[in-house]
Amino acid sequence: MSGDSVSQWAQACINADAIVGTNAKFHFMSLHVDQTITSEILRAAYAGFCKEQGIRAMNEISFGKACVEMFGPHKRLSSKQESFAIQTNENYTADPQQRTANPPSRPWGYDVPDGDTWQKKIDTRLGI
């Protein structure tokens, strides 16, 4: 597929019906599309994909703009969505007293659509 690295990553995710890319910080179990995913996880997966493919990753600002094009504006995750994000954060503590004293801020994330909807966004992005 031609196109920029974000479009290539997005197409790989659509084809796999999952967020693809590896990263040492996050151990992606199986992040399917059609759910809200933190910005940090999306960026890490994208950067990992670029590294695997030997292509240059966009900077964070450009990646954020691409995400807004594909997913709409980013938002703070709800407390239910936050619980998943916390599970992926190695700095999170299981001790409830420490969590209360230093609660993590609710992370930002995007509503990643189903594959068909995401494909339409990629096609528009590529001018197809």
MARVOPA-810803 format. One record per residue: x, y, z of N, C-alpha, C in turn; chain; residue in one letter. Coordinates in Angstrom, 2 decimals, decimal comma. Last residue first. Layout:
REM residues N
+---------+---------+---------+---------+---------+---------+---------+---------+---------+-------+------+
:     n.u :     n.v :     n.w :    ca.u :    ca.v :    ca.w :     c.u :     c.v :     c.w : chain : resn :
+---------+---------+---------+---------+---------+---------+---------+---------+---------+-------+------+
:       X :       Y :       Z :       X :       Y :       Z :       X :       Y :       Z :     A :    a :
...
+---------+---------+---------+---------+---------+---------+---------+---------+---------+-------+------+
This chain:
REM residues 128
+---------+---------+---------+---------+---------+---------+---------+---------+---------+-------+------+
:     n.u :     n.v :     n.w :    ca.u :    ca.v :    ca.w :     c.u :     c.v :     c.w : chain : resn :
+---------+---------+---------+---------+---------+---------+---------+---------+---------+-------+------+
:   -9,12 :    8,37 :   -2,21 :   -9,67 :    7,28 :   -3,04 :  -11,18 :    7,41 :   -3,13 :     A :    i :
:   -7,55 :   10,00 :   -0,63 :   -8,18 :   10,56 :   -1,82 :   -8,74 :    9,52 :   -2,77 :     A :    g :
:   -6,57 :    9,15 :    1,75 :   -5,73 :    8,90 :    0,58 :   -6,33 :    9,44 :   -0,72 :     A :    l :
:   -8,71 :    9,83 :    3,40 :   -7,38 :   10,39 :    3,68 :   -6,46 :   10,27 :    2,47 :     A :    r :
:  -10,68 :    8,17 :    2,33 :  -10,82 :    9,62 :    2,22 :   -9,47 :   10,30 :    2,42 :     A :    t :
:   -9,59 :    5,70 :    3,11 :   -9,82 :    5,98 :    1,70 :   -9,95 :    7,48 :    1,46 :     A :    d :
:   -9,71 :    6,05 :    5,89 :   -8,40 :    5,90 :    5,23 :   -8,54 :    6,21 :    3,74 :     A :    i :
:  -12,49 :    6,11 :    6,25 :  -11,67 :    7,26 :    6,66 :  -10,31 :    7,23 :    5,98 :     A :    k :
:  -13,15 :    3,55 :    5,37 :  -13,69 :    4,71 :    4,66 :  -12,89 :    5,97 :    4,99 :     A :    k :
:  -11,85 :    2,04 :    7,35 :  -11,42 :    1,94 :    5,96 :  -11,91 :    3,13 :    5,15 :     A :    q :
:  -13,41 :    2,64 :    9,59 :  -12,03 :    3,11 :    9,55 :  -11,51 :    3,08 :    8,12 :     A :    w :
:  -15,73 :    1,26 :    8,87 :  -15,77 :    2,72 :    9,06 :  -14,38 :    3,31 :    8,97 :     A :    t :
:  -14,72 :   -1,37 :    8,82 :  -15,36 :   -0,78 :    7,64 :  -15,38 :    0,74 :    7,72 :     A :    d :
:  -13,69 :   -1,79 :   11,49 :  -12,84 :   -1,82 :   10,31 :  -13,44 :   -1,16 :    9,08 :     A :    g :
:  -15,03 :    0,55 :   13,90 :  -14,92 :   -0,78 :   13,30 :  -14,13 :   -0,67 :   12,00 :     A :    d :
:  -12,97 :    3,22 :   15,38 :  -14,17 :    2,61 :   14,81 :  -13,95 :    1,17 :   14,34 :     A :    p :
:  -11,82 :    4,29 :   18,44 :  -11,38 :    3,64 :   17,20 :  -12,60 :    2,91 :   16,63 :     A :    v :
:  -11,94 :    7,07 :   20,10 :  -12,88 :    6,00 :   19,76 :  -12,46 :    5,44 :   18,41 :     A :    d :
:   -8,99 :    7,79 :   21,99 :   -9,81 :    7,96 :   20,78 :  -10,77 :    6,78 :   20,67 :     A :    y :
:   -7,81 :    9,49 :   24,98 :   -7,96 :    8,39 :   24,05 :   -8,85 :    8,74 :   22,88 :     A :    g :
:   -6,01 :   10,38 :   27,92 :   -6,70 :   10,75 :   26,70 :   -6,78 :    9,54 :   25,78 :     A :    w :
:   -6,47 :    9,17 :   31,32 :   -5,74 :    9,35 :   30,06 :   -6,65 :    9,81 :   28,92 :     A :    p :
:   -6,85 :   10,75 :   34,37 :   -7,55 :    9,98 :   33,35 :   -6,87 :   10,22 :   32,01 :     A :    r :
:   -4,01 :   10,49 :   36,48 :   -4,96 :   11,30 :   35,73 :   -5,62 :   10,42 :   34,68 :     A :    s :
:   -3,94 :    8,32 :   39,33 :   -3,45 :    8,69 :   38,02 :   -4,47 :    9,57 :   37,31 :     A :    p :
:   -3,84 :    9,47 :   42,71 :   -4,61 :    8,86 :   41,62 :   -4,03 :    9,27 :   40,27 :     A :    p :
:   -2,35 :    9,21 :   45,32 :   -1,79 :    9,66 :   44,04 :   -2,58 :    9,07 :   42,88 :     A :    n :
:   -4,07 :    8,32 :   47,33 :   -3,15 :    9,41 :   47,60 :   -2,61 :   10,02 :   46,31 :     A :    a :
:   -5,38 :    6,21 :   46,09 :   -6,15 :    7,33 :   46,58 :   -5,26 :    8,55 :   46,80 :     A :    t :
:   -3,24 :    4,50 :   45,55 :   -4,04 :    5,01 :   44,43 :   -4,82 :    6,23 :   44,85 :     A :    r :
:   -2,38 :    3,89 :   48,10 :   -1,50 :    4,68 :   47,24 :   -2,27 :    5,24 :   46,04 :     A :    q :
:   -4,59 :    2,38 :   48,93 :   -4,23 :    3,59 :   49,66 :   -3,31 :    4,48 :   48,81 :     A :    q :
:   -4,64 :    0,16 :   47,16 :   -5,70 :    1,16 :   47,10 :   -5,35 :    2,46 :   47,83 :     A :    p :
:   -2,06 :   -1,13 :   45,30 :   -2,38 :   -0,72 :   46,67 :   -3,42 :    0,41 :   46,65 :     A :    d :
:   -1,28 :   -1,50 :   42,74 :   -2,47 :   -2,24 :   43,16 :   -2,91 :   -1,83 :   44,57 :     A :    a :
:   -0,23 :    1,23 :   40,71 :   -0,05 :    0,38 :   41,88 :   -1,37 :   -0,30 :   42,26 :     A :    t :
:    1,24 :    1,97 :   37,58 :    0,04 :    1,84 :   38,39 :    0,29 :    0,88 :   39,55 :     A :    y :
:    3,31 :    1,92 :   35,86 :    3,49 :    2,73 :   37,06 :    2,28 :    2,64 :   38,00 :     A :    n :
:    2,56 :    0,51 :   33,62 :    3,46 :   -0,17 :   34,55 :    3,68 :    0,63 :   35,84 :     A :    e :
:   -0,58 :    0,33 :   32,35 :    0,39 :    1,31 :   32,86 :    1,27 :    0,65 :   33,91 :     A :    n :
:   -2,59 :   -1,31 :   31,64 :   -1,44 :   -1,28 :   30,75 :   -0,34 :   -0,35 :   31,24 :     A :    t :
:   -4,49 :   -0,86 :   33,54 :   -3,89 :   -2,20 :   33,49 :   -2,66 :   -2,22 :   32,60 :     A :    q :
:   -5,31 :    1,70 :   32,87 :   -4,49 :    1,53 :   34,07 :   -3,80 :    0,16 :   34,04 :     A :    i :
:   -6,93 :    1,17 :   30,69 :   -5,71 :    1,94 :   30,50 :   -4,77 :    1,76 :   31,68 :     A :    a :
:   -9,03 :   -0,16 :   31,95 :   -8,21 :   -0,87 :   30,97 :   -6,88 :   -0,16 :   30,78 :     A :    f :
:  -10,00 :    1,90 :   33,55 :   -9,51 :    0,69 :   34,19 :   -8,67 :   -0,13 :   33,22 :     A :    s :
:  -10,93 :    3,82 :   31,77 :   -9,69 :    4,08 :   32,49 :   -9,14 :    2,81 :   33,10 :     A :    e :
:  -13,38 :    2,90 :   31,05 :  -12,32 :    2,83 :   30,05 :  -10,96 :    3,00 :   30,71 :     A :    q :
:  -14,64 :    3,54 :   33,46 :  -14,62 :    2,15 :   32,98 :  -13,50 :    1,96 :   31,96 :     A :    k :
:  -14,28 :    6,33 :   33,62 :  -13,69 :    5,48 :   34,65 :  -13,66 :    4,02 :   34,22 :     A :    s :
:  -13,46 :    7,50 :   30,29 :  -14,35 :    7,36 :   31,43 :  -13,71 :    6,43 :   32,45 :     A :    s :
:  -10,77 :    9,47 :   28,99 :  -11,47 :    8,21 :   29,13 :  -12,36 :    8,22 :   30,36 :     A :    l :
:  -11,03 :   12,49 :   27,23 :  -10,62 :   11,82 :   28,45 :  -11,42 :   10,53 :   28,57 :     A :    r :
:  -10,49 :   12,41 :   23,67 :  -11,29 :   12,70 :   24,86 :  -10,67 :   12,02 :   26,06 :     A :    k :
:   -9,96 :   13,70 :   20,33 :   -9,61 :   12,85 :   21,47 :  -10,41 :   13,29 :   22,68 :     A :    h :
:  -12,21 :   13,85 :   17,50 :  -11,43 :   14,46 :   18,58 :  -11,11 :   13,49 :   19,71 :     A :    p :
:  -11,82 :   11,20 :   15,02 :  -12,52 :   12,33 :   15,63 :  -11,70 :   12,85 :   16,80 :     A :    g :
:  -10,33 :    9,27 :   13,73 :  -11,16 :    8,86 :   14,87 :  -12,03 :    9,97 :   15,44 :     A :    f :
:   -8,91 :   10,37 :   11,55 :   -9,45 :    9,01 :   11,47 :  -10,51 :    8,71 :   12,53 :     A :    m :
:   -8,25 :   12,99 :   12,31 :   -8,86 :   12,74 :   10,99 :   -9,56 :   11,38 :   10,96 :     A :    e :
:   -7,05 :   12,43 :   14,77 :   -8,28 :   13,23 :   14,75 :   -9,00 :   13,03 :   13,42 :     A :    v :
:   -4,79 :   11,05 :   13,83 :   -5,78 :   10,35 :   14,65 :   -7,10 :   11,11 :   14,67 :     A :    c :
:   -3,43 :   13,12 :   12,56 :   -3,93 :   11,99 :   11,76 :   -5,00 :   11,22 :   12,53 :     A :    a :
:   -2,77 :   14,65 :   14,78 :   -3,65 :   15,22 :   13,75 :   -4,24 :   14,11 :   12,88 :     A :    k :
:   -1,03 :   12,84 :   16,07 :   -2,26 :   13,28 :   16,72 :   -3,26 :   13,86 :   15,72 :     A :    g :
:    1,05 :   12,74 :   14,20 :    0,28 :   11,53 :   14,48 :   -1,05 :   11,89 :   15,14 :     A :    f :
:    1,97 :   15,37 :   14,39 :    1,40 :   14,90 :   13,12 :    0,57 :   13,64 :   13,32 :     A :    s :
:    2,87 :   15,25 :   17,07 :    1,86 :   16,23 :   16,66 :    1,18 :   15,78 :   15,37 :     A :    i :
:    4,83 :   13,22 :   17,08 :    3,61 :   13,08 :   17,88 :    2,50 :   14,04 :   17,44 :     A :    e :
:    6,05 :   12,54 :   13,72 :    6,19 :   13,05 :   15,08 :    4,84 :   13,00 :   15,79 :     A :    n :
:    5,90 :    9,38 :   11,97 :    5,60 :   10,81 :   12,09 :    5,87 :   11,25 :   13,52 :     A :    m :
:    8,54 :    7,04 :   11,39 :    7,29 :    7,41 :   12,05 :    7,13 :    8,93 :   12,05 :     A :    a :
:    9,87 :    5,48 :    8,56 :    9,98 :    6,58 :    9,51 :    8,62 :    6,94 :   10,07 :     A :    r :
:   10,18 :    1,90 :    8,43 :    9,74 :    3,19 :    7,88 :    9,78 :    4,25 :    8,98 :     A :    i :
:   10,52 :   -0,77 :    9,10 :   11,67 :    0,00 :    8,64 :   11,29 :    1,31 :    7,97 :     A :    g :
:    8,57 :   -2,23 :   10,25 :    8,53 :   -2,11 :    8,80 :    9,72 :   -1,35 :    8,23 :     A :    q :
:    9,13 :   -1,97 :   12,97 :    9,08 :   -3,31 :   12,38 :    9,20 :   -3,25 :   10,85 :     A :    e :
:    8,79 :    0,81 :   13,22 :   10,10 :    0,20 :   13,47 :   10,17 :   -1,18 :   12,81 :     A :    k :
:    6,07 :    1,04 :   12,72 :    7,04 :    1,71 :   11,84 :    8,42 :    1,10 :   12,00 :     A :    c :
:    5,05 :   -0,42 :   14,88 :    4,79 :   -0,86 :   13,51 :    5,82 :   -0,26 :   12,57 :     A :    f :
:    5,88 :    1,22 :   17,00 :    6,37 :   -0,15 :   16,89 :    6,19 :   -0,71 :   15,49 :     A :    g :
:    4,35 :    3,50 :   16,47 :    5,82 :    3,59 :   16,44 :    6,44 :    2,21 :   16,30 :     A :    a :
:    1,77 :    2,37 :   16,82 :    2,17 :    2,96 :   15,54 :    3,69 :    3,02 :   15,43 :     A :    y :
:    1,88 :    1,66 :   19,53 :    1,66 :    0,63 :   18,51 :    2,11 :    1,13 :   17,14 :     A :    a :
:    2,25 :    4,19 :   20,69 :    3,26 :    3,15 :   20,88 :    3,12 :    2,05 :   19,82 :     A :    a :
:   -0,14 :    5,46 :   19,92 :    1,15 :    6,00 :   19,47 :    2,25 :    4,94 :   19,58 :     A :    r :
:   -2,02 :    3,86 :   21,25 :   -2,05 :    3,99 :   19,79 :   -0,71 :    4,47 :   19,26 :     A :    l :
:   -1,24 :    4,29 :   23,92 :   -1,17 :    2,95 :   23,34 :   -1,18 :    3,01 :   21,82 :     A :    i :
:   -1,73 :    7,05 :   24,15 :   -0,39 :    6,51 :   24,39 :   -0,23 :    5,12 :   23,78 :     A :    e :
:   -4,45 :    7,28 :   23,77 :   -3,54 :    7,89 :   22,80 :   -2,15 :    7,29 :   22,92 :     A :    s :
:   -6,37 :    4,33 :   24,46 :   -5,61 :    5,51 :   24,87 :   -4,68 :    5,99 :   23,76 :     A :    t :
:   -9,40 :    3,54 :   22,82 :   -8,02 :    3,15 :   23,14 :   -7,24 :    4,42 :   23,47 :     A :    i :
:  -12,59 :    2,23 :   22,52 :  -11,80 :    3,40 :   22,88 :  -10,44 :    2,94 :   23,36 :     A :    t :
:  -13,28 :    0,13 :   19,65 :  -13,31 :    0,43 :   21,08 :  -12,50 :    1,69 :   21,33 :     A :    q :
:  -12,78 :   -0,96 :   17,10 :  -14,15 :   -0,72 :   17,55 :  -14,23 :   -0,62 :   19,08 :     A :    d :
:  -10,17 :   -3,47 :   17,13 :  -10,71 :   -2,18 :   16,74 :  -12,13 :   -2,09 :   17,27 :     A :    v :
:   -8,62 :   -5,13 :   19,91 :   -9,44 :   -5,12 :   18,72 :   -9,85 :   -3,69 :   18,39 :     A :    h :
:   -5,78 :   -6,05 :   21,21 :   -6,61 :   -4,85 :   21,17 :   -7,36 :   -4,81 :   19,85 :     A :    l :
:   -4,68 :   -8,35 :   22,96 :   -5,33 :   -8,36 :   21,66 :   -6,28 :   -7,18 :   21,66 :     A :    s :
:   -2,31 :   -7,35 :   24,52 :   -2,93 :   -8,67 :   24,55 :   -3,55 :   -8,88 :   23,17 :     A :    m :
:    0,62 :   -5,70 :   24,36 :   -0,71 :   -5,73 :   23,77 :   -1,23 :   -7,16 :   23,81 :     A :    f :
:    2,34 :   -4,42 :   26,64 :    2,21 :   -5,79 :   26,17 :    0,78 :   -5,93 :   25,65 :     A :    h :
:    4,32 :   -1,58 :   26,49 :    2,98 :   -2,14 :   26,53 :    3,00 :   -3,55 :   25,97 :     A :    f :
:    7,10 :   -1,26 :   26,27 :    6,38 :   -0,75 :   27,45 :    5,01 :   -1,40 :   27,59 :     A :    k :
:    7,92 :   -2,31 :   23,81 :    8,39 :   -2,95 :   25,04 :    7,60 :   -2,50 :   26,26 :     A :    a :
:    5,68 :   -2,94 :   21,21 :    6,34 :   -1,94 :   22,03 :    6,73 :   -2,60 :   23,33 :     A :    n :
:    4,41 :   -3,49 :   17,89 :    4,91 :   -3,96 :   19,18 :    5,64 :   -2,83 :   19,89 :     A :    t :
:    1,44 :   -3,59 :   15,99 :    2,68 :   -2,90 :   16,34 :    3,13 :   -3,38 :   17,71 :     A :    g :
:   -2,12 :   -3,10 :   15,62 :   -0,87 :   -3,82 :   15,39 :    0,33 :   -2,94 :   15,71 :     A :    v :
:   -5,31 :   -3,63 :   16,74 :   -4,23 :   -2,65 :   16,75 :   -2,92 :   -3,42 :   16,65 :     A :    i :
:   -7,37 :   -5,50 :   14,46 :   -6,74 :   -5,30 :   15,76 :   -5,68 :   -4,22 :   15,63 :     A :    a :
:   -7,91 :   -6,53 :   11,99 :   -9,05 :   -6,28 :   12,89 :   -8,56 :   -6,10 :   14,33 :     A :    d :
:   -5,96 :   -6,67 :   10,12 :   -5,85 :   -7,60 :   11,25 :   -7,05 :   -7,54 :   12,18 :     A :    a :
:   -6,78 :   -4,61 :    8,41 :   -6,65 :   -5,98 :    7,89 :   -6,60 :   -7,01 :    9,00 :     A :    n :
:   -6,62 :   -2,45 :   10,19 :   -7,91 :   -2,83 :    9,60 :   -7,86 :   -4,27 :    9,10 :     A :    i :
:   -3,85 :   -2,40 :   10,64 :   -4,79 :   -2,62 :   11,76 :   -6,15 :   -3,09 :   11,24 :     A :    c :
:   -2,92 :   -1,84 :    8,08 :   -2,51 :   -3,09 :    8,73 :   -3,45 :   -3,42 :    9,89 :     A :    a :
:   -4,04 :    0,69 :    7,75 :   -4,47 :   -0,40 :    6,87 :   -4,10 :   -1,76 :    7,48 :     A :    q :
:   -2,62 :    2,10 :    9,72 :   -4,07 :    1,97 :    9,82 :   -4,57 :    0,82 :    8,97 :     A :    a :
:   -0,02 :    1,95 :    8,65 :   -0,32 :    1,34 :    9,94 :   -1,82 :    1,10 :   10,08 :     A :    w :
:   -0,44 :    3,44 :    6,29 :    0,03 :    2,06 :    6,21 :   -0,28 :    1,31 :    7,51 :     A :    q :
:   -1,17 :    5,90 :    7,38 :   -2,13 :    5,17 :    6,54 :   -1,73 :    3,70 :    6,41 :     A :    s :
:    1,21 :    6,53 :    8,66 :   -0,01 :    6,36 :    9,45 :   -1,05 :    5,58 :    8,66 :     A :    v :
:    3,03 :    6,77 :    6,53 :    3,20 :    5,68 :    7,49 :    1,95 :    5,46 :    8,36 :     A :    s :
:    1,23 :    7,53 :    3,44 :    2,12 :    7,82 :    4,56 :    2,13 :    6,68 :    5,57 :     A :    d :
:    1,15 :    5,50 :    0,48 :    0,60 :    6,41 :    1,46 :    1,58 :    6,62 :    2,58 :     A :    g :
:    0,55 :    2,19 :   -0,82 :    1,27 :    3,45 :   -0,77 :    0,59 :    4,34 :    0,27 :     A :    s :
:    0,84 :   -1,18 :    0,00 :    0,00 :    0,00 :    0,00 :    0,88 :    1,23 :    0,00 :     A :    m :
+---------+---------+---------+---------+---------+---------+---------+---------+---------+-------+------+
